[in-house]
């Protein structure tokens, strides 16, 4: 249907343009700008749009400054000649621009257009969507000749791009009929045009348009063409017909030339010809543009891209770093990548896996990868072991002697404060409640935690041993001698070179085997290949503790809370957006509110029914995080992803003892015995605790049922691997809890394939990031609080030891006591007086 519509519109436009063969030549206009060769009314998306069609200014990819000089020759009767200077600036949905036209008409131009004159134009455009824009240009004309002085012009345009290969535009030019000093008005005119890209992409573009002059009822047709020339730029041409009804044959005004693109620089030039333009003479045009975006053209100087990591990336910053490395792997002008690592490049073993995979991808595409470390830890070694070479500052070191995890228990502290934690849970492996209730972990907790460390260590040894070509046992022996100063790390074969920061270029040249240019990775933005809303894959994040309501940040400790309403709204948006062809659910959470998990799961199920949905588990997708993962399609997990923990706990803290120590007495009144059962100011009774056990079992059965349905398993099979037991991604695969081992790259590849998208289809990140007013205020004040939650690294506003404790405790402060929780215990993966009741088995 859409293709038929495109053909119908194109056919109608072509018929209308053919019909102009019986009309007269167009009149000259005092508002005519210096021509922009080959720019079509419907297809021109650079700064020239200020004069050609202001609506297209909204599609300008990035800032641009453009100069053009057109000289048709002294014998030309067309006054539009001279210099133009255009500056375009996109500002989110709005774009604006300024243009100066210095017109110097040829000697043969008719009066009164034979005198020099100037136009200053200001354009403003609104991009209502990827497919529709509206824009207006205000212009002021001035000249020493009264007939060309004093004009104020208003021009408005619309552009509609319903399909990737079709653009339709209409412009009302000089619609206010501006008057000169003599009271003479410029004639109002209307432009209509279409542009098509038969191949769906920018490599070939054809345009057809016509201008209708209101008073004289005359029409001027114009046709344009643009063709990309591989590794050069773009050929452009145009032809306009004039004086079609005169006694002589029709006049032709044409331009043709070549644009050469080198990164953000464009130079262009060509000829101006046709008897309507030159009358036997010759003409030319030249121009140049400086742009913060680039179009296909000459390959830039081959280089090594420097990527600097100054802060440990959070969940979203991690995926952006992955996407940057993937882009560099495909960049033809990039010979290598230099990773300058000044903080741990990953926040978990699972993230280190994904970064290591990105480095292996770079090497598989023929790129050399060099890491430069300073004061490094285990994850720096994990990631950089996949590089061709690792260099380290001679004064630096490798602060690593093996993996460890860390858990905080607050039972004794709370008891001393007079606070009693009281929780009911399913299964002895559901350990999260123990952190508030007990002074130390149980023997089961100790065994589970050690097994997790061993599993993560296996992943580390496999990757580092393989990358550094050190057998596993030998690697373990060497690592156990750590931590290392730089020289010791080199002697142990864990790094290759010693080099200061200023010697990085020399190290790169040594590894590359030739002189190369090492530059910061900040390439210009690429001009869009397609018009309109480009098909894309949505990546919906569930990152941070899951809470009911909206997502939040706790800036001072860098904790992110993933709100059920926020995530549900993002899934609904991805489901209803026609440009989104597939969805990746990126799960980076240890769980939280079981109600929040169920709200999100429902939206996951609805989205998976409408579009292909693939799940990608990051550092953790456990408990409620695993719950939301079972409603979609294929589940990918890294080997070191922490998942499982299928279980529920429920409880509260009783602060009445603390209040008594402070001299405060809380008196309560109730209409029934259990009316205040959830109160913070008294403990549960034995009867209430027994009833809670029944409720927790009911919630657990619901959890088991959801997983069994989503994973096509029997409830007893899920229960056998449930009861709070934590698994790594590799273990989860063996137990049928996930489908494939792989990171975000593999998940995106499958989603794109299922959605019929090309390999580099755009990724739309949802929900949109919002750091909140407090986080913004702290950032403006120069405090990095909240940086971890925003993906910018560790928080500097609090000592690390206290920060770890605060992060461990903060999630418990945001959950209401009446909410059942499905979450894993808080773990700090370092390179990680109350009651806990387990209901009797039914």
N, C-alpha and C positions, 0 to 999 in steps of 0.2 A: 504493500500500500504506500509506504513512504517513498519507494523508488518511483512508483507511478506518479505521485505528487511532484517529485523533482522533475521528471520528464515533462509533465504538463506545464509547470511553471516555465521551464526553459523554452519549450515550444512556443508558448504564448509570448514570451519576451522576444524571441527571434522573429516571430511574425510581426510584432509591433515595430521592430527595428527595420525590417525589410520594407515596411510601408512608407518609410521616410524618403523613398526615392523620388517622391513627387513634391518635395518641399524645398523652400528657398534656403539660401545661406543664412547662418545665424548672425545676429548683430553683434558688434563688439561691445564689451562691457567695461566700465571704468573699474569694476571690482575684480576683474580677472587677475588671478595670481600668476606668478612665474610657474610654468608647467612643471609637473613632476612626472617624467617619462615612464610610461608603462604602469603607473599606479591606477588600479581600477577603482571605481566607485564602491564596489562591494567587497573588494579583496585587499585593499591597501591598509596594513595594520602598523605602519611606522609613523613617525612624527609628521610626515606629509599629510596625514589625515586632517590636520588642523584646517587645511584649505580644501582638500579633496572631498572629505566626508567626515565631519566632526564626530559622528557616532563611532567610527572605527578607532578613534583615539582611545576608547575604552578597552580595546583589545591589544594595546601596546604592551609587550611582555615586560619591559623594563625601561629605565630612563634612556633617552637618546637625544643626541644633538646632530642635526643634519644641515649641510650646506649644499646648495645647487646653483649652478650657473648655466643659463640657457642663452645661446646666441644664434638666432636663425639666419643671420646675414643682413646686410644693409638693405637688400632689395625686398625683404619680407614685408608683406602688408599687415602682418599680425603683430600687434603691439606687445604681447605677453613675452617679454624678454628681460633678462637681467639676473640678479642674484636673489636667492631666498635663504633665510636662516631660521631653522625650526628647532624648538626644544620641547620635548615631550616628557611628561613625568606621571607614571601611574601611581595612584594612592589608594590601594585596596580596591574597593568597588568604583571609586572615582578616579578619573584621569584628567590631567590638565596640560596645557601647553601654550607656548607663545611662539609667534611667527612674525618675522619681518621680511617683507617683499620690497626690494629696491628695483623698480622697473625702469629700464632704459630702452624705450622703444626704438626700433630701426628707423632709418631715415624715411623709408617708404610707408610708414604707418600713417593711416588717415587721421586728419584732424577730428577731434581735439586730442587724440591719443598719441600724438607725436612728441609730447613733452614728458620729461621724467616725472614720476610720481611714486609715492610710497604707501604701503599698507601695513598696519600693525594689527595682528589678529590674536585674540585670546580665546582658546577653546576649552570647553568643559564637557566631559562625557560621563555617563553613568552606565556601568555594566550591570544591568538588572539580573542577568544570568549568563551562563557560558554561551547562550544562543541568541541573546537579545541585548541591544544597547541603544541608547539615545544620546545625542550630543548637540551642542550649540556652539557656534563661533560668533563672537562679537568682533567687528572690524572697524578700524578708523583709517580713512584715506586722506592723504594730504599731498599738496603739490603747489608749485609756484603758479600753475595755470588754474584759473578760477573754476573751469569746467571739471577739473580733477581734484578739487579741494573741498574739504568739509564733509565728506561722506561718513555716515555711521551705518554700518550694515549688520544685519542679523541673519544668520544661516543656520538651519536646523536639519539634522539628518537622523534616520533610523536604519538599523541593520538587523536583519533576522537571519539566523543560521540554523535552520531546522535539521539539517543533515550534515555529516562530515564533508560532503562534496558539493554543497550548495550554499551560496550566500546571496541574499537579496537586500538591496538598499534603495532608499528613497531620500531625496534631499530637496528641501525648499530653500532656494538660494536668493538672498536679498529680499526676503519676503516682506520686510518693512518698507521696501522701495526707497532706499536712501537718496537724499537730495544733495546736490553740490551747492556751492556759493551762489550760483545763478538760479537756484530753485528747480533745476532739472533733475528728474528722478531716474535712477537705474532701474531697468525693467526687471520685474520679478520673473524667476524661471524655476523650473522643476526638473530634477534629474531622477531617472529611474534606471537601475542597472542590476544585472545578475552576474555572478561569477561562479564557475564550476571547476571542480577538480576531479576530472574523470576517473582518476586512480584512487580517489579518496584521500590523497596526501598532497603536500605542497609541491611535489616535483613537477607537476604540470597544472597550470591554471589558465583558463580562458575567460575573458570578460566581454560583455556586450551591454551597452548603455545608450541612453538618448537623453538630450536636454530639450525641454519644451519652453519656449519663450512666450509669456502670457499675452502681451499686447500685440506683438507681431505675428503670433501663432506660427512661429517657425520652429523647426526641429533640427538638431544636429546629432548624428549618430557617431559613436566611437567604439572601437574594438581594441581589446588589449590581450596580451599573451605574456606569460612568464614560464620559463623552463629552467629547472636546475641543471647546472653543468657540474658533474661530479668532480670534487676536489678543486673547484675553481670558484663557483658562485652561481649566478643566475643570469640568463639571457632575458631581456625584456624588450617588448615592442608594442607599438600602438599605431592605429591608423584612424583618422577622422575624415569624413567626407564633407565638402563645402561647396556651396553654389550649385546645388544639384539641378535647379530649374533654369539656370541661365542659358544664354544662346551657345556658349562654348561648352566643352566637356567639363564634368564636375572636377573641382579642385581636390587635391589630396594633401593632407597634412599628416606627416608620419614621423615617428622617432623610433630608433632601435639602438640598443647598446648592451653593454655587459657590466654586471656588478661582480666585483671580486671581494670575497669575504675572508678575512683573516682574524679569527677570534672575534673580538668586539669591534674591529675596524672594518669599514666597508668603503671601497673606492669604486667609482663608476664613471662611465663615459660612453659617448656614442654619437651618432649622427642625427641631424635634423634635415629632413628632405621632403620632397613633394612640391609641386608647383604652387600650391596654396601657401606654402611656408616660405620658399626661397626664390621662386621665379627665376630659375636658372643659376642662382648662386649656391652657396654651400653654408651649412650651419653645423653646430655641434653643441653638446652639453657635457659638462663634467660635474662631479660632486664627490662628497665624502661624508661619512657618518661615524661618529663615536657612540658606541652603544654598550649598555650593561647586559646585553644578551647577544647571542650569536646565531647565525644562520649557516647552513651547510656551505662549505667552501674549502679554502686551502688549509691543509692540516697544519696546526700550530707546531712551533718548534718542539721537537721531541724533548721530553722532560721527565724528571723524577718528582712526583708530587709529595710534598711534605704534609703529613697529617699529625697534628699535635694533640695530645690528650693530657690536659692539665687537671682534670677532675674526673673521678670515677663516674661513668654515665649511669643514670637511673634507667628505668624501664623504657621510656620513650627515647631518651638520648641514645641508648644502646641500639635501638632499631635504626635511628638516623645514622649512626656511625656505620652500621652494617650496610645500609643503602649507599652511603658514600663510597665504601670500599668496593661494593659490587659495581658501581658506576665507573670507578677507576679501572676495574678489571676489563671493562668493555671500551675504554677510551683509547682510540687508536694512537693518539699523540703521547700517551703515557708509557714510558719504558719501565718505570719502577715506582715503588712507594716507600717513603721513609717515615716510619712511625716514631715520633718523638714522644716517649711515654714518661710523663712526669707524675703520674698517680696511677693506682691500679686501674687497668683498662676495663675491668669487668667487676661487677659486684657479687658474682657467684661463679661456681665452677661451670654451671650450665651456660652462662653468658660467655665465659672464656671458651667453651666448646664452640659456640657460634662464631666468635671472632677468629678462632683458629681456623675454622672452615672457610671464612672469608679470605684469610691469608693464603690458604691452599688454593682457593679459586683464582686469586691473583697470579700465583705461580703457574697454575695450569694454563693461563692465558698468555704466558710468556713474559710476565712482569717479574722483575727482581724485587724482593721485599727485604728491607733493612730495618731493624729496631735499634733505637738508641735509648738506653736506660740510665737512670741516675741513682735514685734510692728506691729500689724495686722490691716487690713482694712476690708471693707464689703465683698469683694470677698473671703478673707480667711475664714470668717465666713460662707459664702455661700457654699464653697467647703467642709470645715471641718465639717459642720453640718451633713454630711452623714457618718462620722466616728463613731467608737464605743466610742471614748473618745477624748476630746480636753484638752490638757494641755497648760499652758501659763507661761512664765517667770514672776515671782512675781513682777519684776520691769518693766514689759511691759504693754501693754494696747491694747484696741480695739478702734481704731480711727474711729468710725462709729456711725452715728445717723440717717441714712436713705440714700436712693439713691438720686443722683443728676446728672444733665447733665449741660454742659457748652458750650456756643456758643460765638464766638468772632465776633464783627461787626467793620469794619474798615472804615465806611463811613465818620465819622467826621475827622479821622486822614488823610484820603486821601484828603478831602476837604481842610484841613489846609495846606496840602502840595501842593495844586493846582492840584490835580489829580482827574479826574472825571471818575467814573465807569458807563458804559452804557450797560445794558443787556436787552434782550428780552426773555421772557419765556412763556411756556404753563402752565396755571393754577396757581392760587394763592397759591397752596400748594407746588409748586416747589421753595423751599426756598434757594437753594444754592447760587443763584445770590445775595441775599439780604446781605450776609456777607461782600461783597466788596462795595456794593452800598449804604447801609443804615446805619444810626448811631445806630439803634436798631431794634429789630425784630418787625414785624407787629403783630396786634392782632391775625391773623390767625396762624402766626408762634408760638406765645405764647401758643395758644390752642393746636396746634399739638405737641409742645415740652412737654407740661405738660401731655398730654395723653400718650406719649411715656414713660415718667418717671413712670406714674401710672401703665402701663402695665408691665414694667420691675420690678417694686416693687411687683406686684402680683406674678410674677415668684419667686422672692426672698423669699417672705413670705411663699409661698407654700412649697418651698424646705427646707428652714431653719426651719419653723414651724413643718414640718413633721419630719425632722431629729432630732430636739431637743424636739419634742413632746410638743410644746407650741401652743395653739390655735392662729389663725391669729390675732385677735383683741388684745389678750394679748401680743403677740410678738411685734405688732406695738407700744403698750404702753411702753413696756420695751425698745425697740430700741430708741424711742424718747427721752429717758433720757441720751443718749450717748453724747459724747464719754466717754469711760470707762477706768479706770485703771484696772489692772488685778483683784484685789479683787472685784471691783464692777461688772466686767463681770461675775465672778463666782457667786456672789450673785444674779445676774439677770438670772442665769441659761443658759448663753450663752457659757460658758466653764465649764469643770468639775474639773480640777486640777490645782494647782499652783506648778511649778517645774522648777528649773534651767536647763540649757542645760546639765550639767554634771549629772543630775538626770534622764535623759531620759531612761536609761536602767532600772532603778528602776520602773519608770512609766510603761514601757512596760511589765515588769514582773508582775506588779500588774494587768494590764488589761488582760494579757494572762493567769494569774492564775498559772504560773509555771516559773521556770528559763529557759531562752531562750538565744540564741546567737543573738545579734543585730549587723549586719554587713552592710557596705555600699553595695548598689546594683551595683555590677560590675561582673556579672557572665561571665565565658568564653563563647566565641562564640560556637555555636553548629556546629558540622560537618554536611555538607549537607546530606540530606536523599536520594537525587536523583542525578543522573548524568546529565550533559548537562544543557541546558537552562531550568530552572524550571518554570513551568507555574505560572504566577503572575498576580496581579491586579495593574494597573497603577493609581497613584493618581496625577492628574494634577492640580496644584495650579493656581488660579487667585487671587493674593494677592497684595493689594496696588492699588493706583490710576492707572487707565488704560490709557496708552498713546500710540501713534502711534510709531512703530519702536521697538527697543529692550528694554528689562527691564533694570532698573537702580536703584541705591540706592543714596539717598542724606545723606551721612554719618553723617554730623554734627547735623542733627535733627532727624535721625533715621527714615526717610521716604522711603518707597519702592514704586517704580513705576513699574507696570506690563505692559510690552511692548507687543503689538499685535503680532509682528513677533516672539518673544520668545515663547509666549504661543501657537501660531498657530503651530510653529515648534514642540513643545512638544506634542501636540495633534496628529500631523502627525506621529511622532515617535511612540507613543503608538498605533496608528492605524496600522502601518506597521510592528511592532514587533510581530513576530509569537508567542513569549512566553507570550505576554500580552493577556489574555483571556477576560478581562473586564476593564472598566475605571470608576474611580470616579472623577468627576470634583468638586474640593474643592474651593468654591467661598468665598473669604474674601475681598470683595471690595465694596466701595460705588459708583463705576462707574468711569467715566472719559470721554475720547474722544468717541463720538458716532461712529466714523469710526473704531476706535480700537475695540469697542464692536462688530461691524458688522463683522470685519475680524475674530475675535475669534468665533463668533456664527457660521459662515460658517464652520469652522473646527470642531466645536462641532457637527453640523448636519452630516457632512461627517463621523465623528468617530462613531456616534450613528448608522449610517446605517451599519457600518462594524462590530461593536462589542457592547455588552451590555454597556450602559453608564448610570450611576446614578449620580445625582447631590446632593452634600452635602453643605448646606449653613452654614457658620460659624457665626462670629460676625455680618457681614453685607453682604448682597447680594442685594444691592439696585440700582435702576436706571440702568446704564449700567451693573452692576453686576447681576441684575435680567434679563436683556436682554439676556446675554450669557447663562443663566440657562434654557431657554425654548427650546433649541434645542436638548435636550437629552431625557432620560427616566424619571424614577421616581425622583421627587424633594423632598428631605428631608430638613426640617428646624427645628432648635431649637425653643422652645417657645419664646425665647428672641432674636432671630435673627431679625435684622433690614432689612426689604426688601420692595419691592414695589417701590415707588418713580418713577413711570412710567411717564417720561416727558423729555423735552429738554429745554435747554436755550442756548443763543448765545450772545456774546458781547465782549467788550474790555474795556480797560482803556485809557483815553486821558491824556497824561502827558505834554501837551503843557503849561499848567499853571505853573507846577513845573519848567519847563525849563526857563520860563520867570522870575520866582523869582530868578533863578540862573544866570540870565543875558544871557541866551541862546535863540536865535531866530531860529526856524526851518522853512525854506522856501521850499515848495514843488512845483513841476510842474507835470502836468498830460496831458494825451492825450484824456481823456474823464472825465465827471463829477464824476464818481464813481470809477475811477482808484485807488484812495488812500483811499477808504472807510474803509479798515481794518487797516489803519495807526494808530499808537499810538499817533500821533502828531496832531490830530484834532478829534472833536466829530462827531457822526453821524448826518446827516441832518434828518429832519422829513420824507422826502421821503425815505431815506435809512432805517430809522427805520421801516417804513411801509413795505418796501420790505422784511426786515429781519423777520418781523412778519409772512409773507407768507411762507418764507423758514422754519422757526421754525415749523409752522403748518404742512408743508410737512414732515419734519423729524419726527414729533410726529406721524403723520399718519403711517409712516413706522414702527415706534416703536410699535404702536397699532397692526398693521398687523402681525408683527413677533410674538408678544405675543399671538394674537388670533389663529394664525396657530399652534404654539407650544402647547398651552393649550387647543386646540379644543373648543374655545369660539367664540362668535360673537364679532366683533369690538366694538359694543356699550356696551357690557358687560365689556370689558377691559377698555374702556373709563370711565365707571362708577366708577371703582376703581383706575383710573389713575390720570392724571393731577397733578402729583407730590406728591400724598398722600403717606405717609409712613405708613407701617404696620409692626407689629411684626409677627413672624412666626405663632403664634396661630391665629392671625387675618387673615393672608394670607391663612391659611387652610380653614377658614370659607368662604373665597371669591373665592376659586378655584385657587389661584395663586400657591399653592404648593400641593403636594399629601399626604405627611405624616409628622407627627411630630417625630423627632428623630435626633440624632447626628451622628457623623462620624462612630461610631460603627455599627449602624443600616444600614447606607449606604454601608459600606464595606461588611457587611454580605449579603445584597441583591446582590451586584455586584459579589461577589464570587459565590453565588448560581446560578445566571444567567450565569456566565462563566464556570460553572461546576468545580469550584475549591474547594479544601478542606478549612476548616474553618481557618486554620492558613497560608494560601498561602501568599507568600512574597508580600510586597508592594513596588512598584517602584515609587519613588518620582520624578516628573518632573514639570517644567524644573529644571535642576541641578542648585544648588545654586552657585552664583558668587558674592562675595562681592565687587569686583572691586579693582583697584589699590589704590585708596584713602582710602577705608575702611581698606585694608590690611596694608597700611602705618601707619594709625592711631592706629591699633591694635598693630603693632610692636613697636610703640612709647609709648604704655601703655595707650592710650586714648580709652575709650569705646564708642566713637562716632560711631554711626551706629549700636549700639548693638540692639536696638529695631527692626530695619529693618532686622537684622540677627537672630532675635529670642532670643537675650541674655539679654533682659531686658531694663530698662530705661537708657537713655543717661545721663552720668555724666558730660559731658563737658559744660553744660549750665544749669542755674538755672531753676527749674521746671516751674515756671510761664512764663518765657520767652520762654521756650521750647514749651509749649502748644501753645503760640501765633505763634511761628515760624512754627510749624506743621500745624496750621490752614491756614497760608498764603502761605506756600510753594507750594501746588498743583497748585494754580492759576498762579504761575510763570513759570510753565512748559508747559502749554497749549497754543498753537498758537491762536491768536485772530480770525483766519479764520475757526476755528474748532467748530462745534456745540458740546455741552457737554451734556452727560447724566450721571449726578452724583448727589449724595445726599450732603447736606450741611455737612461741617466738624464739627464733634461733639466730644467733650471730655467728655466721660462718667466717671464722677469723682467717682464715686462708685455706666458725660458727659457735606458822602455827595455826593450821586450820583443818578442814575435813574434806576428803574426796570420797564419795560413795559410788560404788559400782553396783547397780541393781542385780539382784539374784537372777540367774538364768531362768527363763520361762520353762 
